[in-house]
Amino acid sequence: MPRRSRNPAPPTDAALEQAALAHLARYAATRAALLRVLERRIARWAEATGAEETEVAAARAAARRVVQRLAATGAVNDAAFAEARARRLARSGRSAVAIAAHLAQRGAGEEAGAAIEAALPDEEAAIAAALIALRRRRLGPFCPDPAATRDKALAVLARAGFSRRIAEAALATAPEEAEALIARFRRG
């Protein structure tokens, strides 16, 4: 059971900024995600104290000011978050569609296009990402009998958001070439 103080103080700009900085010290976040964190904190405070709606509205306005101030100083950078996350997801075998969905969920949907273009700049990179997904499932070039599991591999890649053209190209790759392509992609 969480410890609660008897009368928690209303969240001020300074208190919310300290909470935001503590969160950012541990987690990468977008402006939208950081605002959600602060709003959850405000909701817990409001529930614990029975705060009036005007107090809650003032606290929410303070949270928005804190997030804007942190974004202006560069502590929160949606574009940098999107670029780093897109690169990590691509190197773990995610498609452009899956990366876009993930970034939209995290509140970086506006920056997703440029981030995905940087993470998957060409068709070879998209094929390498598909090969990483296939290697994880031991399908395609990473399966002892790729012909027997071709339909399953196509289904896996389709569900992962890869186009038919990329899936076919990944499945047509020889095992040695697939490993080399993945290695080049992860280095680049």
PEKAWO-V208418 format. One record per residue. RES is the residue in one small letter. SS is DSSP state (H for helix, E for strand, C for the rest). PSI is psi as a letter, one per 20 degrees, with the letter a starting at -180 (999 if undefined). Layout:
BEGIN
res:RES ss:SS psi:PSI
res:RES ss:SS psi:PSI
END
This chain:
BEGIN
res:m ss:C psi:p
res:p ss:C psi:q
res:r ss:C psi:p
res:r ss:C psi:p
res:s ss:C psi:r
res:r ss:C psi:g
res:n ss:C psi:n
res:p ss:C psi:q
res:a ss:C psi:q
res:p ss:C psi:q
res:p ss:C psi:o
res:t ss:C psi:r
res:d ss:H psi:g
res:a ss:H psi:g
res:a ss:H psi:g
res:l ss:H psi:h
res:e ss:H psi:g
res:q ss:H psi:g
res:a ss:H psi:g
res:a ss:H psi:g
res:l ss:H psi:h
res:a ss:H psi:g
res:h ss:H psi:g
res:l ss:H psi:h
res:a ss:H psi:h
res:r ss:H psi:h
res:y ss:C psi:q
res:a ss:C psi:q
res:a ss:C psi:q
res:t ss:C psi:r
res:r ss:H psi:g
res:a ss:H psi:g
res:a ss:H psi:g
res:l ss:H psi:h
res:l ss:H psi:g
res:r ss:H psi:g
res:v ss:H psi:g
res:l ss:H psi:h
res:e ss:H psi:h
res:r ss:H psi:h
res:r ss:H psi:g
res:i ss:H psi:g
res:a ss:H psi:g
res:r ss:H psi:g
res:w ss:H psi:g
res:a ss:H psi:h
res:e ss:H psi:h
res:a ss:H psi:h
res:t ss:H psi:i
res:g ss:C psi:k
res:a ss:C psi:q
res:e ss:C psi:r
res:e ss:H psi:h
res:t ss:H psi:h
res:e ss:H psi:g
res:v ss:H psi:g
res:a ss:H psi:g
res:a ss:H psi:h
res:a ss:H psi:h
res:r ss:H psi:h
res:a ss:H psi:h
res:a ss:H psi:h
res:a ss:H psi:g
res:r ss:H psi:h
res:r ss:H psi:g
res:v ss:H psi:g
res:v ss:H psi:g
res:q ss:H psi:g
res:r ss:H psi:g
res:l ss:H psi:h
res:a ss:H psi:h
res:a ss:H psi:h
res:t ss:H psi:i
res:g ss:C psi:j
res:a ss:C psi:h
res:v ss:C psi:o
res:n ss:C psi:o
res:d ss:H psi:h
res:a ss:H psi:g
res:a ss:H psi:h
res:f ss:H psi:g
res:a ss:H psi:g
res:e ss:H psi:g
res:a ss:H psi:g
res:r ss:H psi:h
res:a ss:H psi:g
res:r ss:H psi:g
res:r ss:H psi:g
res:l ss:H psi:h
res:a ss:H psi:g
res:r ss:H psi:i
res:s ss:C psi:j
res:g ss:C psi:k
res:r ss:C psi:q
res:s ss:C psi:r
res:a ss:H psi:h
res:v ss:H psi:g
res:a ss:H psi:h
res:i ss:H psi:g
res:a ss:H psi:g
res:a ss:H psi:g
res:h ss:H psi:g
res:l ss:H psi:h
res:a ss:H psi:g
res:q ss:H psi:h
res:r ss:H psi:i
res:g ss:C psi:j
res:a ss:C psi:k
res:g ss:H psi:h
res:e ss:H psi:h
res:e ss:H psi:i
res:a ss:H psi:g
res:g ss:H psi:g
res:a ss:H psi:h
res:a ss:H psi:g
res:i ss:H psi:h
res:e ss:H psi:h
res:a ss:H psi:h
res:a ss:H psi:h
res:l ss:C psi:m
res:p ss:C psi:h
res:d ss:C psi:r
res:e ss:H psi:h
res:e ss:H psi:h
res:a ss:H psi:g
res:a ss:H psi:h
res:i ss:H psi:g
res:a ss:H psi:g
res:a ss:H psi:g
res:a ss:H psi:h
res:l ss:H psi:h
res:i ss:H psi:g
res:a ss:H psi:h
res:l ss:H psi:h
res:r ss:H psi:h
res:r ss:H psi:h
res:r ss:H psi:i
res:r ss:C psi:l
res:l ss:C psi:r
res:g ss:H psi:c
res:p ss:H psi:i
res:f ss:H psi:j
res:c ss:C psi:q
res:p ss:C psi:h
res:d ss:C psi:m
res:p ss:C psi:h
res:a ss:C psi:h
res:a ss:C psi:h
res:t ss:C psi:j
res:r ss:H psi:g
res:d ss:H psi:h
res:k ss:H psi:g
res:a ss:H psi:g
res:l ss:H psi:g
res:a ss:H psi:g
res:v ss:H psi:g
res:l ss:H psi:h
res:a ss:H psi:g
res:r ss:H psi:h
res:a ss:C psi:i
res:g ss:C psi:j
res:f ss:C psi:q
res:s ss:C psi:r
res:r ss:H psi:h
res:r ss:H psi:g
res:i ss:H psi:g
res:a ss:H psi:g
res:e ss:H psi:g
res:a ss:H psi:h
res:a ss:H psi:g
res:l ss:H psi:h
res:a ss:C psi:i
res:t ss:C psi:p
res:a ss:C psi:q
res:p ss:H psi:g
res:e ss:H psi:g
res:e ss:H psi:h
res:a ss:H psi:g
res:e ss:H psi:g
res:a ss:H psi:g
res:l ss:H psi:g
res:i ss:H psi:g
res:a ss:H psi:g
res:r ss:H psi:g
res:f ss:H psi:g
res:r ss:H psi:h
res:r ss:H psi:h
res:g ss:C psi:999
END
